[in-house]
Amino acid sequence: MIIKSILDADLYKFTMQQAIIKLYPNIKVRYTFINRDKTIFPDGFAEELRKEVHKMENLMLLKDEKEWLLKNCHFLSPAYLDFLEGYRYDSSDIGIIQINGDLQISIEGYWYKTVLWETTLMALISELYFKITNQKAISKEKRIENNNRKANLFKLNGISYADFGTRRRYSYDVHDELVHNFSEFSLNKENFLGTSNVHFAHKYNIKAIGTHAHEWFSFHAAAFGYKMANKLALESWINVYNGDLGIALSDTFTSDVFFRDFDKKLSRTFDGLRQDSGDPIEFTIKAIKHYEKMGIDPKSKTIIFSDNLNVDTVLSIRNYCRGKINYSFGIGTHFTNDVGVKPLNMVIKLTQCKIDNLWINTIKLSDVIGKHTGDEKEIEICKHTLKII
């Protein structure tokens, strides 16, 4: 069994699930698997994936996991954790087909039920792919040496960072090894802030990190319109978390539109921003100018950088931000799949919501045109509505 814990997913899936239950319990959605590099999957992959997905129906929140969440994730209410204790994955939510090497996956159901699939399913797809194609990782000794080299560079440069690598990891064991290495043995464990993966946060008693994802904003656009999406998504978040989990994702409909919508109240309420696409230096310049325009000291705010980072890009961003604004880094594939193979380039995105008995297309733009996802006509409508050039 590849997925061994119901908590083997990113924190933002659980925080969004709690918010969905509270605010939008009757919404149905559809997700779609997007194979960006058109990777050819081997014969029989879909069947093996179905078997592993079916096994996930046996996962449940364990007593010690619940107790840890109650103690360490105060923003998750006892009522929600009671719900999670009774939650089970339902494999009937997922459709998996394979036409030659083309893998197609769709997910459909109530949003609160299906929201947990994304990061866990991607981790499963990734590990199963490397297992079936027999692509071997470099040795454990070299992996640990690699981890320590990165950790020590960050230590020497005073850089704080977290593991964001669940979705495209090489394997559970490699991910486990990395978090264990950083949290227990690395010379810079005071710089290692924690992990987005709740299972490993529990296993090593470190901080679980995350807030919300693009789908939170995409839904609000489908339900309330593009002009209101950013503001209502953030206001809804405040209504649920009352100031906790205060890092706002900034690029669902481009960062320019986000800053246009990020008024003084929101700018003061949220602790900072997550940058997930585009040029990180350009984004930092925009963020600093925005805070200064709002009469806010940028050094009182934080940017979490999380877009395709490696050691070199982290150092470059640090050099620019230092003394101007607080910064931290959520590093994904460069941590959990830097083992000598080519990582899969894939995402699972919310593509439709059922609003008033009508299926409405949802989209996600970004600060990189190639990362736009969703119906092309809907993307053009969004760009026209928001006056995006």
Beta strands, then each sheet from edge to edge (+ up, - down):
strand 1: 28-35
strand 2: 94-99
strand 3: 102-110
strand 4: 161-163
strand 5: 192-195
strand 6: 247-249
strand 7: 272-275
strand 8: 302-305
strand 9: 326-331
strand 10: 346-355
strand 11: 358-361
sheet 1: 2+ 3- 1+ 10- 11+
sheet 2: 5+ 4+ 9+ 8+ 7+ 6+
end
